[in-house]
Amino acid sequence: MPEDKQLRVLVTGCGGDIGQSIGKILINYTDRFEVHGVDISDRNAAKFIFPTFGIAPRVNAPEYLDFITKYIATHQIDLVIPIAEPELRYYALNGWNSETLGADVLIANDESLNTGFDKMATVDFLSANGFAFPKTRLIGESSGKVEFPIILKSRTGSGSKSLLKVSNQTEFDFYMGVYGHQDFIIQEFIPSEEGEYTCGLFRSADGETRSIIFQRELMGGFSGYGELIESEIITRMLHELAGLLRLRGSINVQLRLRDGVPYIFEINPRFSSTVYFRHQFGFDDVLWSIADLRGERLAEYKPKRGFKHFYKGFNEYID
């Protein structure tokens, strides 16, 4: 991209915490980006963050593709960054790109998407490649003794949505009645005594791999507090994972340690809710992903020294 030309970026599904975080990153570089955002609702803070904000139909609406292509053409958008998982699935499934849409689309590579979108595919991948992971099975394969506590969650859901800790048979029987007919999985519960970790993992087209590790505490389904850590065993595992996925782009890996061994329980093939914290620590995976997609030279990774912790806060807006 010529230095005197702004890249016109459209963030779709920008109303959630991840979309707002990416907006806050990009608007810091007004010399480089003209930032647009669309969401299905204006009842969120994104309209105060994105210089140009609009309402979009849901991705499964018949008019969605027509809306997006017209928006891209009207505003001469160069790059689309889909945020919501239904949108990521839509773009990946249809193979939308600059030729079909008139703009580049920033998503992870197909192997990472297909592995992370389906938790049973995640388990199959981890098992085939010798990674440690919680014992996992489909809820319909739950005959026999269940060792409590367990985690019950959607096979295709993301983050902490549709995630339940089940402590006894009475609770399990109740949830079987509610979710037994749905596409849910049962997962072994890994205690958190040795910590829960959320990890940013980036890999470029030429295989350069960068990672960052936070030991975190959840607050209302989000990473409310975290501590930046260094761990040779986790870093080595992350870089091996990136290579096996042939990763291109940025993803999020969640794990817990048991007896010093990292047990991966989620591979989220997208930017995560800690993306703005990572940026504040110098891990600029949004900017690196954009540069790599466009064939530009990556900026050097320069971790910010002297900072160790993050805390999730909230901003208030009125109009």
C-alpha positions in Angstrom: 0.0 0.0 0.0 1.5 3.4 -0.9 2.3 5.4 2.2 0.1 8.3 1.1 -3.0 6.1 0.6 -5.3 5.1 3.4 -6.5 1.5 3.4 -10.3 1.5 3.6 -11.2 -1.2 6.1 -14.7 -2.6 6.9 -15.2 -4.5 10.2 -18.4 -6.5 10.1 -20.1 -7.6 13.2 -18.4 -4.8 15.0 -20.8 -4.4 17.9 -19.3 -7.1 20.1 -16.3 -6.8 22.3 -13.9 -8.1 19.7 -15.2 -5.8 16.9 -15.0 -2.8 19.2 -11.5 -3.7 20.2 -10.3 -4.0 16.6 -12.0 -0.7 15.9 -10.1 0.9 18.8 -6.8 -0.4 17.4 -7.4 0.8 13.8 -8.5 4.3 14.7 -5.2 4.9 16.3 -3.7 4.8 12.8 -5.7 7.5 10.9 -2.8 8.0 8.5 -3.0 4.3 7.5 -6.7 3.3 7.7 -10.1 4.7 6.9 -12.2 2.7 9.3 -15.8 1.5 8.7 -18.0 -0.7 10.9 -21.3 -2.4 10.4 -23.4 -4.4 12.8 -27.0 -5.8 13.0 -27.8 -3.3 15.7 -26.9 0.2 16.8 -27.6 -0.5 20.4 -23.9 -0.9 21.3 -20.9 1.3 21.7 -19.4 0.6 18.2 -21.2 3.6 16.8 -19.1 5.8 19.1 -15.8 4.0 18.1 -16.1 3.7 14.3 -15.9 6.9 12.4 -18.3 5.5 9.8 -20.9 3.1 11.3 -23.9 1.4 9.7 -26.6 -1.2 10.2 -26.2 -4.5 8.3 -28.5 -7.5 7.8 -27.7 -10.7 9.5 -25.3 -12.9 7.6 -28.0 -15.6 7.0 -30.4 -13.0 5.6 -31.0 -13.3 1.8 -30.0 -9.7 1.3 -26.7 -9.9 3.1 -24.4 -10.5 0.1 -26.1 -7.7 -1.9 -25.7 -5.3 1.1 -22.0 -6.1 1.5 -21.0 -6.0 -2.1 -22.9 -2.6 -2.5 -21.2 -1.2 0.6 -17.8 -2.3 -0.6 -18.4 -0.7 -4.0 -19.9 2.5 -2.7 -17.2 3.2 -0.1 -14.4 1.7 -2.2 -13.5 -0.8 0.6 -10.1 -2.5 0.3 -10.4 -5.0 3.2 -13.2 -6.7 5.1 -12.6 -8.1 8.6 -15.5 -10.3 9.6 -15.7 -10.8 13.4 -18.7 -12.8 14.3 -18.3 -16.6 14.0 -21.4 -17.0 11.7 -19.8 -14.5 9.4 -16.4 -16.3 9.5 -18.1 -19.5 8.6 -20.0 -17.8 5.8 -17.0 -16.2 4.2 -14.9 -19.4 4.5 -17.7 -21.6 3.1 -18.3 -19.4 0.1 -14.6 -18.6 -0.5 -15.3 -14.9 -0.9 -12.3 -12.9 -1.8 -11.2 -9.8 -3.7 -12.4 -11.3 -7.1 -15.9 -12.1 -5.9 -16.4 -9.2 -3.5 -14.1 -6.5 -4.7 -12.2 -6.4 -1.5 -9.8 -8.7 0.4 -11.1 -10.7 3.4 -9.0 -11.1 6.5 -9.6 -14.6 8.0 -7.4 -17.5 9.0 -6.5 -20.3 6.6 -9.0 -23.0 5.8 -7.2 -25.7 7.9 -7.3 -23.6 11.0 -10.9 -22.6 10.4 -12.1 -26.1 9.8 -10.2 -27.5 12.8 -11.3 -24.7 15.2 -15.0 -24.4 14.1 -15.8 -28.0 15.1 -14.7 -29.1 18.6 -14.7 -32.8 17.6 -12.4 -31.9 14.6 -10.3 -30.0 17.1 -10.0 -33.2 19.2 -9.2 -35.4 16.2 -6.5 -33.0 15.2 -5.0 -32.8 18.7 -5.1 -36.5 19.1 -3.5 -37.2 15.7 -0.6 -34.9 16.4 0.1 -35.9 20.0 -1.1 -32.9 21.9 -2.7 -33.2 25.3 -6.4 -32.4 25.5 -9.4 -33.1 27.8 -11.2 -36.4 27.1 -14.1 -35.4 24.8 -17.1 -37.1 23.3 -20.5 -36.3 21.8 -23.4 -36.0 24.2 -25.2 -38.8 22.4 -22.3 -41.1 23.2 -22.7 -40.6 26.9 -23.8 -44.1 27.9 -21.9 -45.6 30.8 -20.5 -43.9 33.9 -19.7 -40.2 33.8 -17.0 -38.9 36.0 -18.0 -35.6 37.4 -17.3 -32.7 37.2 -17.5 -32.4 33.4 -17.9 -29.5 30.9 -20.9 -29.5 28.6 -20.7 -27.2 25.6 -21.8 -26.7 22.1 -19.8 -28.6 19.5 -19.8 -25.5 17.2 -20.2 -22.6 19.7 -17.5 -20.1 20.5 -15.9 -18.8 23.7 -18.0 -19.3 26.9 -21.3 -19.3 25.1 -23.4 -22.5 25.8 -20.8 -23.7 28.3 -21.8 -25.4 31.5 -19.9 -27.1 34.3 -21.9 -30.1 35.5 -21.1 -31.4 39.0 -23.3 -34.4 39.6 -25.8 -36.9 38.0 -28.9 -34.9 38.9 -27.5 -31.8 37.0 -26.4 -34.1 34.1 -29.8 -35.7 33.8 -31.4 -32.3 33.7 -29.1 -30.9 31.0 -29.4 -34.1 29.0 -33.2 -33.4 28.9 -32.5 -29.9 27.6 -29.5 -30.4 25.3 -29.4 -34.1 24.7 -31.0 -33.7 21.2 -28.6 -31.0 20.2 -25.0 -31.0 18.9 -23.3 -30.7 22.3 -20.2 -32.4 23.6 -19.1 -33.7 27.0 -15.5 -32.7 28.0 -13.3 -33.8 30.9 -12.9 -31.0 33.4 -9.3 -30.0 33.9 -8.8 -28.2 37.3 -7.4 -24.7 37.3 -4.9 -25.0 40.1 -2.0 -24.7 37.7 -3.8 -21.9 35.8 -5.9 -21.2 32.7 -4.2 -19.5 29.8 -5.3 -17.7 26.7 -2.7 -17.4 23.9 -2.5 -15.3 20.8 -0.9 -17.1 18.0 0.1 -15.5 14.7 1.9 -17.0 11.7 2.8 -15.3 8.4 2.7 -16.6 4.9 6.4 -17.4 5.0 6.1 -19.2 8.3 7.2 -16.6 10.8 5.5 -17.4 14.1 4.8 -15.1 17.0 2.9 -15.9 20.2 1.8 -14.3 23.5 0.6 -16.0 26.7 -1.7 -14.7 29.4 -2.7 -16.5 32.5 -6.2 -15.3 33.0 -9.3 -15.1 35.2 -12.8 -15.0 33.6 -15.3 -12.3 34.5 -18.8 -12.7 33.0 -17.5 -14.9 30.2 -14.6 -12.5 29.3 -11.0 -12.4 30.3 -11.4 -9.9 33.2 -7.9 -10.1 34.5 -4.7 -11.5 33.1 -1.0 -11.7 33.7 1.6 -11.8 30.9 3.8 -14.9 31.4 6.7 -16.6 29.7 6.6 -20.4 29.4 9.0 -22.3 27.2 6.7 -25.4 27.2 3.6 -23.5 26.1 5.5 -21.4 23.5 7.1 -24.5 22.0 3.6 -26.2 21.9 2.0 -23.1 20.2 4.7 -22.9 17.5 4.4 -26.6 16.8 0.6 -26.2 16.6 0.9 -23.2 14.2 3.1 -25.3 11.9 0.9 -28.3 11.8 -2.2 -26.1 11.1 -0.2 -24.4 8.4 -1.6 -21.3 10.0 -1.7 -18.1 8.2 -3.2 -15.3 10.2 -4.1 -15.0 13.9 -6.0 -17.4 16.1 -6.5 -17.9 19.9 -5.6 -21.0 21.8 -7.0 -21.7 25.3 -5.5 -24.3 27.7 -5.0 -25.4 31.2 -1.9 -27.0 32.8 -2.1 -30.3 34.5 1.1 -31.7 36.0 3.0 -29.1 34.0 1.5 -30.3 30.7 -0.6 -27.9 28.5 -4.1 -29.3 27.8 -5.7 -27.5 24.9 -9.4 -27.2 25.3 -10.2 -24.6 22.6 -8.8 -23.4 19.3 -10.6 -20.3 18.2 -9.8 -19.6 14.6 -10.2 -15.8 14.9 -9.2 -12.8 16.9 -10.2 -13.0 20.5 -11.5 -10.7 23.2 -7.9 -10.1 24.4 -6.9 -8.6 21.0 -6.7 -5.0 22.4 -4.7 -6.1 25.4 -2.3 -7.9 23.1 -1.9 -4.7 21.1 -1.2 -2.7 24.3 1.6 -5.2 25.1 3.1 -4.8 21.6 1.6 -8.0 20.1 0.1 -6.3 17.0 -1.5 -9.3 15.4 -4.2 -7.3 13.7 -1.7 -5.0 12.0 0.6 -8.0 11.1 -2.3 -9.9 9.7 -3.3 -7.0 7.4 0.3 -6.4 6.3 0.8 -10.2 5.6 -2.4 -10.5 3.6 -1.4 -7.6 1.4 2.2 -8.9 0.9 3.8 -6.1 2.9 6.7 -6.4 5.2 5.8 -7.2 8.8 6.8 -4.7 11.5 9.2 -6.1 14.1 7.6 -7.6 17.2 8.7 -5.3 20.0 7.1 -6.4 23.3 6.5 -3.5 25.6 8.6 -3.8 28.7 7.6 -3.0 32.3 3.9 -4.1 31.9 2.7 -7.4 33.3 -1.1 -7.3 34.0 -4.3 -6.4 32.2 -7.7 -5.5 33.7 -11.0 -5.5 31.8 -12.8 -2.2 32.3 -15.9 -0.5 30.8 -16.6 2.8 29.1 -19.9 4.6 29.2 -21.4 6.6 26.2 -24.5 8.8 25.8 -26.1 10.5 22.9 
